[in-house]
């Protein structure tokens, strides 16, 4: 099974795929939160059977902006999780691609919206497993204990973590000893994701030059890391059980 991260305007196309392959796909829906009809567009996807909102990734928006607060309120009302791409620093030097900035203020948001289920994802979320966070998207080197993400997953029951993309793979690979303990601590709140651009599960089409995934399939590399870092029962939780429980999927 897989989650289709679908723009609200693409729901009909996603439903065609879901009909063609029954019981294989789950729908998530997203919008550009700067658009005036964003909240109404998300509301309408409820009738299409969306299981969550996301990944929300509008450029130049802060996590505590009025636009995002409206999404959090809607997610609570509809009892759906919201998957957020946190990125305080550009992916490339000199770039300007930042999304849902201000992760240091996320604890206040988690406290303000206790009925909203948040799923953290992407660069800043996973960089902050360390207490030392350089101003880059993919930090390297050993993790300093006490990172913001580690603490938030412990302190806030409404926060979960999505291990997809290079950001998740990087978090597991930079300090395997720390990663093993991190996975054990949060084994009931972490979920596997792929978010990989390769076309065959072996790296074809992968353009990233990041060492851990260059020429490789992100999802395959993350699965391999999880197998190495967790016992079988924990591996099953992270790759399957936690996701179907959170998304209320009968399987």
Buried (B, 14 or more C-beta within 10 A) or exposed (E): EEBBBBBBEEBEEBBEBBEEEEEEBBBBBBBBBEEEEBBEBBBBBBEBEBBBBBBBBBEEBBBBBEBBBBBBBBBBEBEBBBBBBBBBBBBEEEEEBBBBBBBEEBBEBBEEBEEBBBBBBBBBBBBBBBEEBEEEBBBEEEBEEEBBBBBBBEEBEBBBBBBBBBBBBBBBBBBEEBBBBBBEEBBEBBBBBBBBBBEEEEBEEBEBEBEBBEEBBBBBBBBBBBEEBBEEEBBEBBBBBBBBEBBEEEE
